[in-house]
Amino acid sequence: MLFCIRDKDIKKVDMKLRQAKKIMKNVQTYKGMIWIYGSGRVDKANDRMCRYYSAKDELFKAIMQLSNKKPLAALKLLRGKV
């Protein structure tokens, strides 16, 4: 019984991640999709994708932490001007 609950939770998280990937892909492809989805939904999808990639990639996690503390320094780092 406990295994089934965890399996459903995993599927639920996987479905939310899949939806977040779809939303972010559509927003990157078509700029008007922010208006269709709404900025709140796009922000939630962005947060979910950032959490996912932070768990997978240490460099991405470091850049996210830097951008939360010093946004200007993070932008310079990403543009290669540091």
C-alpha positions as CSV (number, residue, x, y, z in Angstrom):
1,M,0.0,0.0,0.0
2,L,2.8,2.5,0.9
3,F,4.6,1.7,-2.3
4,C,1.5,2.6,-4.3
5,I,1.2,6.0,-2.6
6,R,4.8,6.8,-3.3
7,D,4.4,5.6,-6.9
8,K,1.5,8.0,-7.4
9,D,3.4,10.8,-5.8
10,I,6.3,10.2,-8.2
11,K,4.0,10.2,-11.2
12,K,2.4,13.4,-9.9
13,V,5.8,15.2,-9.6
14,D,6.8,13.8,-13.0
15,M,3.6,15.1,-14.6
16,K,4.2,18.6,-13.1
17,L,7.7,18.6,-14.4
18,R,6.5,17.6,-17.8
19,Q,3.9,20.4,-17.8
20,A,6.6,22.9,-16.7
21,K,8.9,21.8,-19.5
22,K,6.1,22.2,-22.0
23,I,5.2,25.7,-20.7
24,M,8.8,26.9,-20.7
25,K,9.3,25.5,-24.2
26,N,6.2,27.3,-25.5
27,V,7.2,30.6,-23.8
28,Q,10.7,30.4,-25.3
29,T,9.3,29.7,-28.8
30,Y,6.3,32.0,-28.8
31,K,6.7,35.3,-26.7
32,G,2.9,35.8,-26.6
33,M,2.4,32.7,-24.6
34,I,3.2,34.6,-21.4
35,W,0.0,36.5,-22.0
36,I,-1.9,33.2,-22.7
37,Y,-0.6,31.2,-19.7
38,G,-0.4,34.2,-17.3
39,S,2.7,35.4,-15.6
40,G,2.0,33.4,-12.4
41,R,1.8,30.1,-14.2
42,V,5.0,30.8,-16.1
43,D,6.7,31.8,-12.8
44,K,5.7,28.6,-11.2
45,A,7.0,26.6,-14.2
46,N,10.2,28.5,-14.1
47,D,10.7,27.8,-10.4
48,R,10.0,24.1,-10.9
49,M,12.5,23.9,-13.7
50,C,15.1,25.8,-11.7
51,R,14.7,23.4,-8.7
52,Y,14.9,20.4,-11.1
53,Y,18.1,21.6,-12.8
54,S,19.6,22.8,-9.4
55,A,19.3,19.2,-8.2
56,K,21.0,17.8,-11.3
57,D,23.7,20.4,-12.0
58,E,26.0,21.9,-9.4
59,L,27.1,24.8,-11.7
60,F,23.5,25.7,-12.3
61,K,22.8,25.6,-8.6
62,A,25.8,27.9,-7.9
63,I,24.6,30.4,-10.6
64,M,21.1,30.4,-9.1
65,Q,22.4,31.1,-5.6
66,L,24.5,33.9,-6.9
67,S,21.6,35.4,-8.8
68,N,19.5,35.4,-5.7
69,K,22.3,37.3,-3.7
70,K,23.8,39.5,-6.4
71,P,21.8,39.6,-9.7
72,L,24.2,41.9,-11.5
73,A,27.2,39.7,-10.8
74,A,25.3,36.7,-12.1
75,L,24.3,38.5,-15.3
76,K,28.0,39.5,-15.9
77,L,29.1,35.9,-15.2
78,L,26.6,34.5,-17.7
79,R,27.6,37.0,-20.4
80,G,31.3,36.1,-19.8
81,K,32.3,39.6,-18.8
82,V,33.8,38.7,-15.4
